[in-house]
């Protein structure tokens, strides 16, 4: 069975037709207060690097597997983290990854430095976990605590259809800045 980390009962239901293992994880809090309660636990995604698996996928509660092609997401990821390009940009104008659907190769040597880097980040950003993951994995910047540039890979939009919800994507992700109203 493939391993997915999910954050809601609705997501677990969308996985029901597929052979999967659903794992619950605890929260991770940054040193600043996140403005919206809706986004309060977004850094729990870092737990994906602590799992005992060759690969693990993290899917937000608003991401849904549309067919069995979704399992091929594991074959497409050959780096530490794979995700699709987001429609937003980081504070310095660089590309930002969308970690609402991501595949990771779990590794405690990634988790510990990421947790440390998060604790040293001094302010919240719009889409805080996406900006953090983008900076940490060198998508646009190279902070002192970042991983090597090769540790991030881009996934095809087939696995996170933020741009075109009408597509025949294997995974549909309801990307929106207004998720609290969805």
N, C-alpha and C positions, 0 to 999 in steps of 0.2 A: 504494500500500500504506500502511496505517496504521502508525505507529511506536509500539512498545511497548518499555519498558525492563524487562527481567526479571532475576531473580537466581538461576535454576536451570535445569538441563536439563529437569526435569519441566515447568516452566512453558513452556519452548520447545516441548515436545511438545504441550501443550494448545493452543498457537497454530497448530499445523501445518495444520489445515483452513482457516485464514483467511489472506487476503492481508496479511501483516505483514512488518515489518522488525524483527528483534530486535537490540538494541544492548547490548553489554557495557560496563560502566563500572568505574572504580577506586573504592577505598574513600575515605571521608572520616572522619577520627577527631576526636572532641571532645577537649577538654583534660583530661578525667577518664577513668578506666578504666571501661568498661562491664562490669558484673558477670558477665554471661553471654556466653560465646563465641558462642552462638546469635544474639545480638543485636548482635554486634560491628560489623557493617557497615551498620546501619540508616540511617546518615546519607548513604550513597551515593545515596539518593533525591534529594538536592539536585542531583545531576548532570542531572536532567531539565530544569533551567533553562538548561543550557549547550548543549542540542541545537539543531541547525539544522532546525527544523520549525515549522509554524504551531501545531500542538498535539502533545503527546506524552502517552502514558499510562504510568504506572508500576504494575506489578502485582507484589505479593509472590509468592513461590514457592508459597504456599498459596491463591492466587486462580486461578480457572479460568473461561475463557470457555465459556458453556453453549450459546450459539447466536449467529447473526449479528446479533441485536439489540444485542449488546455494542458494535458499531461506532458506534451512535448516541450513545455516551457523549461523543464528540467534539463533536457538535452541541449537547449540553446544557450545555457549559461556555463561558460568555461572559466569564469573569474570569481572572485570572492563575493561580489554583489552584482546582480543584473536587474535593471529596471528600465522603464521607458522614459523618454525625454518628456518633461512637463511643459505645459503651455506658459508657465511663469518663469521668471529669471531670478537669479540670486541678487542680493543687495549690490554686488559689484558688477552686475550686468552679465554674468556668465550663465551658461546652461544649467538647468536644474533638473534633477531626476525626480520621477514620481514614484514614491515608495508605497503607494496604495496597493500596488501589485509588484512584488519583488521576489527574486530567488536568491538565496545565499548559500554559501558553503560554510556551515557553522565552524567556528574556530574561536576558542577562548582568547587567543592572541589578538583577535580583532575586538572582541567584546570589551576587554579590560581597557585598552587605550581609547575606545569610543566612549565608554562611560566616564573616563577621566577627562576627555576633551569636552564632553557635555557639561561636566561640573565646572569647567573653566570658562565656558561661554558666558559672557556677561549680560546678554540681553535677548529678549524674545524677537523673533522675526515673523513676518507673515508666512504662514505654512511652516511652522518652526521645525518640524522633524525633517521636512524635505530640504530646507536650507541647510540644516545640520548635516544630513547624510551627503548632500551635494558637496559641501565643504570638506567633510571628513574623507570622502572617497575621491577627492581631487577632480571633481567634475569641472570646476572653474577656478579654484584657488589651491594653494598648497600651504595650509597651516602647519605649524611645526609638529603637530601630533598626527598628521594625516598618514594614510596608508600609501603605498606606491601607486602610481597612476594606473598601472596594469590591473589593479584590483577591482575596477569597475568596468562593466560592459553594458552596452545598450541592447535592450530587447525590442523586437518588432512591435509596432502598434497592434498587431494581432493579439497581443497578450495584455493590453491595457488600452482600451479604445476611448481614451479621453477626448480625442479630437473629433471622431466621427462615431456618434452613438448608433447610427444606422448601419454600421458596417457589419460584416459577417465575422467579427472577431471571436476568438476562442474564449476570451474573458472580457466581459463588459464591466467597466468601472465608471460609476456615476460621478465623474469629476465635476466639482462645482465649488465656487467660493461661498455659496449660500447653503451649505449642507445642513445647517441647523434648521432650515425651513423645509427641507425635503421630506 
